């Protein structure tokens, strides 16, 4: 175990800054929805409070921009979904408002494009959304782009090596297996082959071999241990070995050796079990238990290759604890 956060929280975001520190923002705890933010310093193992966001939010998304600032957009505050967006300046520790999105949304995806712009897609605001919009850091403005072919929330978005964005599965009245690709040059979405299993609240990780590993999630309330791979060169999904434990609301992190670490999540109860996927062998290996079971947490790969796991929930309530994995 390491130093604890100043505030327990789940459904927050965690962003690795250019200076190596980790910014944790927002989320929810027993006291309500949070605007607070704090920084983890790997050199000291300690947490410190930084400036609070202007709006309390959870189910939001963040992206580290090329200039080192952090963009936060959307989210929910227990009564309203937000279209507001803010920027965090690591040099000053201050959040400033930037222009708002065209649509309120939460449980959406946010993907940083190769040109430095940021794509937001889908989500929920009382209605399922297929709208998408792009933030331009140079102008501080949002521009609508082509709509996805399928409305969805609780999906995953991944930037591929060729610059296109893969959006997988999600929920729209029922759990989806529909998948589509966004072309940033044309601003157009194209429906491609579906995943083998419908799923939402899963993870999607771009491997060093450029394939995308989709893992876990749920389908109509059933937790999934299945995993599958998307090959951009063929456009085909293939099933790979299943995890040892079904789970959703987990994390998946690409380690420096190219393997994928999955931590926590929920099956019939919160999990502390972690396992690693080896893309070369196509197998999962249990690598031990976290100190605390947790779901709705975050996991961040640090510059030294270690993985910082933060917050979340378990049967004891919201967590302020953090722990570190080293392969």
N, C-alpha and C positions, 0 to 999 in steps of 0.2 A: 504494500500500500504506500501511498504518497500523500502529499498535502491535499486537503479537501477544498473544494470550491467554497466560496462564501455563501452561496445559495444552492440549495437542492433544486434540481430541475430535470425535466424530461421534455421530449419533443423540441429541443433546442437545436442550434446549429453550432458547428465548430469549424473554424477556418485556420489553416496554417499560414502565418504571415511570412513575408520575405525576411524578416529578422529572426525567424525560427520560433517565435512565440505562437501560441494557439489562442485565438479569440473565440470565446463561447458567448453566445448572445440569445436572449429571449428564452422561451419555453414556458413551462407550466409547473407549478408545485401546489401544495395544499393551501397556500395563501392566495392563489389565483394565477393570472397570466403575468409574465415578467417582461419588463423593459430593460432590466439590468444586464450588464455585460462584464466579463472578467477575462483576465489574461493568465495563461500558464507559461511560466518561464522554465524551459528545460535545463538551463544552467543552474538553477537553484531548486527546482522541484516545487516551487511555491506558486500560489495563486494570488493575484491582486485585482482589485476593482478598477475598472476603467469607466469611461463615460457611458451613460445609459442611452438606449435608443429613444427617439422621440415618441414612439408608439410601442406599447406592450404587444407582443405577438408570439404565437406558436404556430406550428405547421407552415412556417415561412421557409424561404431558401436564401442562401448566401453564395456569393462568388467573389474570389479574389481577382481584381482587375490587374491589367498589365502594369498600371502605375502604382500598384501596391495597396490601393484602397480596397475596402470591402463593400460590395453592394448587397443590401438586404432588400427583399421585395415580397409583398403580399403577406399572407398569414391571417390569423384569426385571433380575436380577443374574447371569446366566449359568447359574444352577441353579434359581432359584425366581422365580415371578411374585408380585408384591406386591399386597396390598390396602391397604397403609399409605398415609397421606396426611399432608402436612406443610404448614405455613404459614411463609412468609418475611416478616419484618417489615423493610421498607427503613430504618426509623428506627434500628433496633438492629443490623441485619445478622445476625440470629439466626433459625434455623429451629426451630419447635416442632411437636411432634406434635399432630395433631387426630384425630378419630375415624376409624377405618378404614372403607373401603368394605365392602359386604356380600360382594363377590366379588373374588378376586384377578384381575388382568387386565393385559395390555399390548397394544400395537398397537390400542388402542381410540380412540374419539373423545371429546373434551371440548368442550362448547359452553356459553358463558355466556348465560344467559337474560335477557330484558328485566327480570325482577323481581330480578336480582342473584344468583339461585341458579345452580348449575352442574350441567349434565346430562352424565353419562358413559354411554356406550353401547357394547355389543359388546366385541370384543377376543378374546384367546386366553389360555388358562392351562393348556394341554394339551388343552383342548377348545375348540371354537368357541362363542362366547357370543352370545346375543340379549338378555341381561339388561341393564337400564338402571337407573340410580339417580341421585338428585338430592342435591347438597350444599347445605345451608342455612347460609350464613355467620353468621347471627344466633344459631343454636343450636350450630353446629359439629358437626352430625350428618348422616348419610347416610340417605336413605329410598328404598326400592325403588319404582319406578314400573312402568308397563306394559312388557312385553317387546316388542322388535322382532318383526316377523313373520318375519324371516330372520336366522339366525345369520350373523355376519360379523366379520372383522378386516381391517385395512389399507384401511378405508373412509375417508370424509370426512364431517364434520358441519358444517352451516352454519346460522347463525341468520338467518332471513328478516325482512323489515321488519315483517311482521304478528305476529312473536313465535313462530312455529312453527319447528321445526328440521328441515332437510332432510338426510337421510342417503343417501349415494350409493355404490352399487357395493360393492367389497371382494372378499373371498375366503371361500368356504366349501366346501372340497373342489375347487372350480373357481372361476374368476373370475366375478363376478356383474355383472349389469346392473340388478339389483333396486334400487328406490328407495322410500323411505317418508318420511312426515312425522310428526313428534311434536307433539301439541297439549299444551302445558304445563298448560292449564286443566283438561283432562280426564284427562291422564296416559295418553293413548292414542296408538298408532301406526296409521297408515293407509297401506296400500300404494298407490302412485300409478304413473303410467306409467314404464316403464323407460328407462334411457339407451339410446342407439342402439348403443353399443359396451360390452361387458363390460370392466371395468378395475379394477385395484387399485393401490395406492401412487400414486395420482393426486393432483391438487389441485382444490379447489373454491373459487371466489372470488365473493363477492356484489358485483356491480357497482353503480354509482351509479344505474342505471336499474332496479335491484331484481332483474334477472335473475342467474342463477348460471352462471358459466363453469367448466366441468369440462374439465380438460386433461391429456393424457398418461397416464402409468401403464404398466401392462403387462397382457397377457392371455396366460396360458399360456406365459410366457417371452418373448413377442414385445413389444418396446417400441412404444409408441403415440405418434404425433404428432397424432392426431385431437383435436378440440375440439368441444364442444357446449354449448348454452345451455338452461337451464330457465327458463321464464316462469311465475312464480307466479300470474299473472292468468289463465292458460289451462290450467296444469298440463301443458304440452306441452314436449317436448325437440326442439330443432332443431339440425342440424349447422351449424357455422360453419367458417371456414377452418382448415385444419390448420397446426400449427407447422411451421417449416422443418426442425426436428430432432426425431425421436422421442426420448423420455426418460422416465425415472421416477426417484423419489427426488430430484426437483427442488424448487424453491420457486416460489410465485406470490404476488406482492405488488400490492395496489391502490395506484397512485401518486396524488398529489394532483390530477392532471389527469384522473383516471378511467381511465387506461390500466392495463394489467396487465403487470408485469415478471416474466418467467420466467427463472430462472438455473440453470445447471448441470444436474446429474442424470447419469444413466448411460444410454448407448445400447449400443454394443459396448465402450465404454471411458468413463471419466469425461469430462464435457464442461466446457468453459470458455465456451461460447457462450451469450449472453443474447439474448432477443428480447422484443418488446413487442407486445401485442394492443391494437388500437384498436377499442373497441366501436361507435363511430359508423360506421366503414368496414368493420368485420368482417374486418380483415386483420392479419397478423403481419409485423413488421419486425425484422430482425436489427440490433442496436444495438452490436455489438462483443463482444469477449472479455474475460472476467475475467482477472486476473493469473494465477490458479491454476484449473485444472480441479478440480471438486469435486462430490460427491454426499453425501446424508445430512447436509447443512449446514442452517443457518437463515438467514433473511433478515427483517430487521425495519425497518419504516418509522418513521423518527425524526420528532420534532416539526417539524423543519425541512424535511421532505419527502424527505430523502436516505434511501437504503436501505443498511443495514449487513448485509453477508454475512459469516458466521462459520463457521469450522471445516469439518468434513466429512472425506471421504477422497478419495484418488486413488491412482494406481498407486504413488506414492512413500510411501504410508502415511497415517496420520492427520495432520490439519492443525491448527496453532494460529494460522494466519494469518487476518486479517480485511481486508476491502476495502469501499469505499464507492462507490455509484452515485448520480449526480446527474443528473436528467433535464434 
